[in-house]
Amino acid sequence: MSFWHDKIVIVAGGAGFIGQHLVQALLNAHASVHVIDNHSTGRALEVQPRTQQQLTQQHHDICTPTMMPKADVVYNLASPASPVHYQGDPIQTWKTNVLGTLKMLEHALDCGATLVQASTSEVYGDPLSHPQKETDWGNVNPIGPRACYDESKRAAEALLMDAVRTASADVRIARIFNTYGPGMTDSDGRAIPNFATQAEQGTPLTIYGDGTQTRSFCHVSDTVEGLMRLGMVDAAKGQVINIGNPTEVTILEIAQQINALFGNKSDIVFEDRPVDDPQRRCPDIGRAESLLDWTPQMKLQDGLITLHQTGQIRKSA
Ligand SMILES: NC(=O)c1ccc[n+]([C@@H]2O[C@H](COP(=O)([O-])OP(=O)(O)OC[C@H]3O[C@@H](n4cnc5c(N)ncnc54)[C@H](O)[C@@H]3O)[C@@H](O)[C@H]2O)c1
């Protein structure tokens, strides 16, 4: 019988891109899942009909108090993740990541649940070390336009580690690196959905900057497997763990790869680089490998081919 059989799991932010995949994986593993989401960037949950009866949902902003079911595991994924969204309402981003995380922590403490927090590689800012290990303290501009996200995620990590030290909270923090896959929307503003949408339309791909900046893209199936293991494996208790694919590519390379895959003959155009955009991003996943026995399985090329063949970028409403 799987670890998740008959477990009660809360997924805050379960209607979002990663959340929807996590919810389905938990349902498939026979957990009962309660989703809390204010649908600010999420959409109606789509789960396989055979698993529907294990699912309950609550339309709610995690910053405000509410009744939640007693749970075994709480996942906190609630937070906008794309710059267009988190910069669109920076104060709400702060509230969600600090006040909202506090509310989810308090609930996890009340029920003695494990809390898995979705943090981000953005806590490394424009990193000074390479690849990024969890011991890197980060190089973040605390007053720039990205700070509402980077710094509020860092504050959430600090808050949760205080709860580990002072309240023996069972907290596990995932520093998630760029994740892509089915269900991203064309208006999301991030590189892969942007490029794929432009290539599909046969229009020039837009690179912000000169394209030499690097990223490491992890398929959502791998990210979800990492998150599931964080919730299950005792060795993850009190740990901060990078979840990402260590294959590093330049933004120019990925644009060219997508153009080739989609048969797009249009040029690539270059526009101004966003303020505080990091130059290099690549996870050291040694900790995830040793503690979770986790490594990403999906090669970027294969993930992109599936994305193309199945047209899995969602059209925004
Ligand atoms: N996608 C990535 O590449 C990536 C990378 C690093 C970290 N993360 C983290 O993973 C998590 C999920 O990311 P995603 O890409 O699925 O983002 P997403 O925007 O698709 O999903 C976030 C979900 O949280 C919900 N939400 C936001 N604020 C809320 C609030 N106050 N109360 C209740 N619900 C709220 C949204 O409606 C949405 O359904 C986020 O915490 C993000 O910071 C994602």
The ligand as an ORCA input file, in Angstrom:
! r2SCAN-3c Opt
* xyz 0 1
  N       6.381     27.190    -11.988
  C       7.657     27.379    -11.662
  O       8.545     27.337    -12.525
  C       8.023     27.639    -10.218
  C       9.380     27.862     -9.922
  C       9.730     28.112     -8.605
  C       8.780     28.096     -7.611
  N       7.482     27.878     -7.914
  C       6.492     27.916     -6.819
  O       5.585     26.835     -6.956
  C       4.276     27.261     -6.573
  C       3.298     26.985     -7.701
  O       3.719     27.658     -8.875
  P       2.844     27.613    -10.213
  O       3.765     27.765    -11.350
  O       1.921     26.475    -10.152
  O       2.051     28.981    -10.065
  P       0.529     29.302    -10.423
  O       0.400     30.783    -10.423
  O       0.107     28.570    -11.636
  O      -0.246     28.669     -9.192
  C      -0.369     29.312     -7.937
  C      -1.734     29.012     -7.391
  O      -1.863     29.671     -6.122
  C      -3.121     30.336     -6.067
  N      -2.995     31.449     -5.125
  C      -2.191     32.548     -5.249
  N      -2.350     33.337     -4.179
  C      -3.241     32.729     -3.362
  C      -3.813     33.058     -2.107
  N      -3.497     34.191     -1.462
  N      -4.697     32.211     -1.543
  C      -5.045     31.046     -2.199
  N      -4.548     30.698     -3.384
  C      -3.656     31.520     -3.959
  C      -3.396     30.758     -7.498
  O      -4.751     31.013     -7.768
  C      -2.871     29.547     -8.274
  O      -3.863     28.570     -8.416
  C       4.383     28.736     -6.207
  O       4.505     28.835     -4.810
  C       5.660     29.183     -6.880
  O       6.263     30.240     -6.183
  C       7.074     27.657     -9.211
*
